[in-house]
Amino acid sequence: MELAHNLILVGGTGTGKTHLATALGIAAIHRGNRVRFFNAVDLVNCLQQEKQLERTGTLLPSY
């Protein structure tokens, strides 16, 4: 975890993606890292809104 990376979990409903993401996030927080969680729909909506406002690249620093 010394380097920041994006993680995308893909799978069907009920396969434990959110559970796994939560566990990894909690482990990262315990190590002093910052964590952000987006579900796919919310992330796409935020990115579309950012593009409409012509403010691309501002989503990540705002969290």
ZITA-V634241 format. One record per residue. N is the residue number from 1. OMEGA is omega in whole degrees, 0 to 359 (none if undefined). D_FIRST is the distance of its C-alpha to the first C-alpha in whole Angstrom. Layout:
# ZITA-V634241
n: <N N>
omega: <OMEGA OMEGA>
d_first: <D_FIRST D_FIRST>
This chain:
# ZITA-V634241
n: <1 2 3 4 5 6 7 8 9 10 11 12 13 14 15 16 17 18 19 20 21 22 23 24 25 26 27 28 29 30 31 32 33 34 35 36 37 38 39 40 41 42 43 44 45 46 47 48 49 50 51 52 53 54 55 56 57 58 59 60 61 62 63>
omega: <180 178 179 177 173 178 178 179 183 177 182 179 175 181 175 181 181 178 180 179 179 180 178 178 179 178 179 179 178 177 177 179 173 185 172 178 174 165 188 182 180 179 179 179 179 180 177 179 178 180 179 179 182 180 182 180 182 183 186 180 184 182 none>
d_first: <0 4 5 7 8 11 12 15 17 21 23 27 28 27 24 22 19 19 19 16 14 16 14 11 11 13 10 8 11 12 9 10 8 11 11 14 16 19 21 23 26 25 23 25 28 26 26 29 30 28 30 34 33 32 29 27 23 24 22 18 19 22 19>
